[in-house]
Amino acid sequence: MAGSVHLPVRRHTLRLILLHCGCAASVAIFVNLYSLYFFLRTHLGTHFIYASPMLAPLVLLLLLLYLWLRNRRETRRVIRWRWIAAGLGAAALGLVLPDPAFAAKRIHVTEYMLLSLLVRLTLSHRQSGTMLLLCSWLVTSLLGIHDEILQGIHPARTCGLMDILVNTLGALAGSFIWHGIDLSCAQDNVKAKTDGVTCYLLLYFLWLALGSVLLAIPITACENIDIPLWTMLPLAAVMVFFFCLKAMYGGRPGHGTDSVSYYGFCLLLYPPLINGFEISFF
């Protein structure tokens, strides 16, 4: 009997692992989409490349709103328009910031709106409420930093701080909109937790975000030179805070906090790998 109870839980955990792998794999796909952009620009012209990033978020939102309204009686969820309005504002800002000469940069907004949906659905298996919103945005933003650093390693791409900002705005836009529509996965085996955002968690998330930014900024300036290892210190210090939080919360601050932490701590791998393997970084 005990074995039959644990089996669904193990399957649920395996599904979560696969979903997180899908989130990470999406970044690798984004990094290699330049050839597709070049193909579309050649065959459809620059006007399509300029307009499609503007239209894609609205088309995506309208499609999801249609699906939500069609199933409204079953879901019994209420649209929170203030979150959707804030998300559209963040998307508009992300579309305006890139240089008009590089219209393809705007597609990052659409990419990270979609990725934030996948991240939200993944985290919603064990998280809900405000923590789900916050962690969805942070995880997607951290994946945006991974994206840019991987572009710096890619022989045909470059890493840029403005792109990180646009990725973050796309992540914020998507996180707000999906929160406003209240999209989440049904909890069959493991009930999602509606954890409160305490001051300790806010301080931790702020420190983690700051440590990630302080790692990313110097890396973007290190073109074909060794990345100083001191750039790792702020984020490494966050790890100490993380284990203190785990002790404070009885070993598990929560799935959302764990996910944000592990995606962030993986950024520490880049400086020693780039320096150790003498990878050309742009």
Number of C-alpha atoms within 10 A of each C-alpha: 5 6 7 8 10 12 11 14 14 12 12 17 14 12 14 17 13 13 17 18 11 16 20 18 11 18 21 16 11 16 19 15 10 14 11 10 13 14 11 14 16 11 9 11 12 13 10 13 21 19 14 16 20 19 11 15 23 14 12 14 18 12 12 15 15 12 11 20 17 11 12 14 9 9 12 10 15 12 18 15 14 12 19 21 15 18 25 21 16 23 27 18 16 27 23 13 15 18 12 12 8 10 19 20 21 28 24 24 30 26 21 30 31 22 28 30 23 20 26 29 21 24 26 25 24 20 26 24 16 14 23 29 25 22 25 32 29 28 26 32 28 26 28 27 26 23 22 25 24 21 21 24 17 17 12 12 17 17 23 19 17 15 22 24 17 27 30 28 28 36 35 29 32 35 31 29 28 26 26 21 20 18 17 19 15 12 12 11 15 14 13 19 17 13 15 11 12 10 9 12 16 12 12 19 20 13 17 26 20 15 22 23 19 16 25 22 14 15 24 18 15 14 15 14 15 17 22 14 12 11 20 22 13 17 22 17 13 23 17 10 16 19 14 13 18 15 12 12 11 9 11 13 17 15 19 25 23 15 17 23 22 13 19 24 19 11 21 18 10 18 18 15 12 17 17 10 8 12 16 15 25 22
